[in-house]
Amino acid sequence: MIIGCGGLGCPVLQYLSAAGVGSLGIIDHDLVEESNLQRQILFSTKDIGRPKVLAAMEKLNRYNPFITITPIQNKLDVSNALEIINQYQIIVDCSDNFKTRYLVNDACIIQDKPLVSGSIYKFEGQVTVFNYLKGPTYRCLYPEPPEQEFTSNCSETGVIGTITGLTGTLMANEVIKIIIGIGKVLSGKLLTFDILSSRFSTFDYKLIPENREIVELAEDYNMSCENGIKEITADELKEKLSRNEPLQIIDVREPFEFQERNIGGTLIPLKQLEKNLHKIEKDIPLVIVCRSGVRSMSAAQILLKNNFSNIYNLKGGLIEY
């Protein structure tokens, strides 16, 4: 089941249909818009105004007429998630909002389905696999939703179309690995990459057992973003530094990135953060920085979970700075 037929869903569907995956479900309620065409490569100008799931089904059937494609032109929500997901063996989350991601995660836990997940933010992509062989879940990686500023979609923030293709291709690869039982599935591992520097990194995250104890869906997945993490712009940070305000800057990039360019502060790479919490003062405001703001948001979530407060995420990362 492919949830979302946008920038990520299109390449996932193309590669899985070409590979001969016998049964593919697609759920999406949107219509094709002109602004989609730059990254949603299943569609053409002739499809503008048509339901995405129907346009995708027609194109995929021309690629491979020997598979079964089930289009569902609807929103995935609490009322239908369990019924729809129960019909499929592997779930692929190509959605672009946190409400759906938490919903899909919980439904997959209840029905014990592996969940291949991908996301993008500006120039960074992320791919991982949740709930594989009772492994870590989405809530283990993201206990709380990020602030509203980090919930925008591609249309709002702008995106280079190739990053959706790269992310979707890597997601399809994880599905194929699960199906044929080859290689090491990205369970408990978050693959991140930056298309501007062509650098890939992998970070480990662990199962939090209580996150697997979900037995029913919540009544409402309208997530609150009041989670104790604030954002700070590059100009605001520069002003605070010029006034010598008490701040801790924690840089969660890799050492080679820090050596190439940094704004001072303490280097603690994201994958080493939980082992080095003792190096961070709890009574001084924290500014977390990385290249574009994605890894720093993950770091801020970890700090919040460990009872740190007064946390600022550098908006747009060092690219903006």
N, C-alpha and C positions, 0 to 999 in steps of 0.2 A: 504494500500500500504506500503510494507516494502522496504525502500530504503537502499540497502546494504545487502549482504548475507554473512557477515563475522562473527567475534566473537560475536557481538551483535545481528545481524540478525538471526543467527542460533537458539538460545534459544527463541527469540521472535516468530519465525515461529513454532517451536515445540509446545510451549504452546498454541498459538492461534489456530493451527490446531487441537490439542488434545481437546481444549475447544469447537470446533465445529463452529468457525467463518466461515461463509459460503463461503466467497469469499476473497481470498488473492492474491494480486499482489506482485511480487518480481522483482526488477530491480537491476542488477549488470552486469558489463561487464567483470569481471575477470574470470580466470580459477583457479581451485583448485591446490594449490601448497603444497608440502610436509610440508613446514613450517607452513601452516595453521592448520594442524591437531591437534595441541596441544590445540587449543581454539575453533576451528570451528567444533563443535561436530556433525553436520549433515553429515560430510564427512568421508570417510575412504581412505586407500591407493589405493583402486580400482578406486577412483574418481580423482586421480591426473591427471591433464591435461584436465579434462572435464570442461565445463562451470558450474559455481557454481549454476546458476538458474535452470539448467536442473537436475543436481545431487540432488539439494534440493527438487525439485518438485517430483522426483521419490521416494525419501525417505518419504516425507510427505504424498504422496498418499498411501503408504503402511500403514502409521499410521492411516489415516482417508480417505477412498475412497469416502466419501459422501460430500466433499467440492470441490469447484472450485479453482484451482491454476493457475494463469496466469504468466508465466515467461517472462521477457523482458531482453534479453541479449544485453544491450546497456548502455551507459552512460546517466545519467540524466543531461540535460543542458538546456540552455535558449530556444532552439528550440523545446523541447518536454515536458518540465516540466509542463506547464499549462494543456496540453492535457491529460497527464498521470494522474496527481493528480486529475483532475476534475472527473475521473471515480470512485473515492473512497471516503468514508465518513470520514475515519480516516487515517492520515498519520503517519508513524513511521520512524523517521530518525535514521538509524543505520550506517550512513556514517562515514568516518574517516578523513574528511578534511573540513576546514572552508569554502572553496568555495562552496561546496555542501550545507552546513548548512545554509548559508545566502540565497542561491538560493531557497531552500525548504521553508524557513521561508517566503520569499517574495511571493512565489507562494501560500502558504497556506493563507496568509493575503488576497491576491487578491480574492481567491475563498472561503474564510471563512471556512477553514478546521482546526479542532484541530490537533495539531502536538505534538506527544509524542517523546521526545528526550532523548538520553543517550550518555554519553561519558566517556572515561577513560583516565587517565594519570598515568603511572607507577602503584602505589598501591592505587590510589583513583578513585572512580567512582562517577558519577553524573547522576541524573535522574530528569526530570521536564516535564511539559506539557505547551506548548505555544499555544496562540490563542484560548484558550478554552472559549467559550461563550464570545468572544470578549475581552479576558483577555490579560495580558502582552505577548509580543512577544520575539523572540530570540534577537532582536536588543535592547530590553529593558534591558536584562541581559548582553549582550555583544555588546555594541555600535560599537566597533572597533575590528578587528581581532588581536590576539596576535602576538608576534614576531615569526619569523621563527623557533626559537628553540622550540616553543611550538606547532608546527604544525606537528610534526613527528607522524608516525603511530606505531602500535604495533610491526611490523617487525623491525623498526628502534630503538625503545627504549627498547624493550623486555617487556614482561608482563606475570604475572602468569595467566594461563588460567581460573582459577576459577573466577576472577574478571569480565570477560566478561559474564560468565554464570549468576553471581549474578546481574549484571547490566541489562542484557537482560531480566531476569526473572521479575525484578521490572518494566521494561518498559512494558512487556506483561500484568502485573497486572494493570497498569494504563489504558491500552486499554480496558481490561475487565471491569474495573470500569466505564469507559465512556459508554460502550455498554449497560450495565445492570443498570446503574444509581444507583450505590451503593458507599458508602464511600465518602471521600473527595479527589477529584482529585488534583494532585500536580500543580495546576495553581497558578502562582505567588509564588511558593515555590520551592526551589532548594534542593533536597535531596542529601547529600554527605556522603560518607562512606570511611573508610580506612580499607583495609583488613588485615593490619599488626597489628592494635590495636583493630579491631572489633568495632570501634566507628562510630556511625551514628549521623549526624547533619542535621538540616533543616534551611535554610535561606530564608527570604522573599525578594522579589523584586517587584517593582511596575510598573504599566503600564505607559509608556511615550506616551501620546496620538498621537503625530506626527508620531510615529513608525507604527501606524495603517493606515496611509494615503497613503500607497503604492498602486498605481493603475496599474503599469506596471513593468515588470522585467527590470533590468539593462542590458545594452548591453554586459557588461563584468563583470564576478565575479572573475577575477583574483585579489584577494585582495592584496593590499600592506601591508606590515608588518612594515612600518616605522611609528609607532604610538607614539613615544616618550617614550616608556618603554624599558629600557635596562636590560640586565641580568648581574649578578655578581656571580662569583663562590665563594665557601666557602673559598678557599685560598686567593682570591682577597679581600674578606671582612676582613679576619683575618689580612691581610697585612695593609689595610687601618686603622683598629682599632689599630694596633700596632704603627702606625705613628700618631695616635690621629687626624686623618683627621676629619673635621666637617661632621658628619653624623647623621641623625635621623633613628633609627631602630624602625619600627612599626611592632609589632607581632600581627597577626590577628587570632591566634588560640583562643581556649576557655580558661577560667581561670584555669581549672584543668590541662590542658596541659602545660600552662605557669608555674604553680607551680611545676610540675614534672621536667621540664627542660627548661631553657631559656638562652639566650645570652645577657640579658639586654634589654634596649630599653623600649618602651612604649607599653603596652598591650591595644589593641583596637580590640575586636572580630569583625570578618567580618560583622556580622549582625548588629553591632552597629556603624559601621564606618561612615556612612553618618550623623549620629547624633553627631559625635565627631570630625568633620573636623576642628573645631576651635582649637583643641589641637595640630594641626600639623603646623609647620612652612613652609611657601611656598618658602623661600629663602635659605633653607638648603637641600642638597641632601637627598633623601629618600631611604631607603632600606627596602623593605617589605618582611617579612618572615612568613612562616607557616611550617607545617610538611614536605610537599613534593614539594611545589611550585605551587599547584593548587589554593588554596584559596588566596594565595598572588597575583597571577596573576589577579584573579577577583577583589581583592582590588585595585590593580594598575590601572585597567580599571576604577573603580569608581573615583579614585583620578584624573586620566587623564580627565575624564568627568567634574570634578569640578575645572579644570584649574590649577592643580598642574603640575609641570614639574620636570625634572631631577630625574626621578623615576627609581629605580633599583629593579628588582625582584631577590631574592636569588635562584639561579639555584639548583634544587634538594631539596630545603628546608633544614630544620634542619637535615634531614636524611643524607644529604651529609656533612653538617657542623660537 
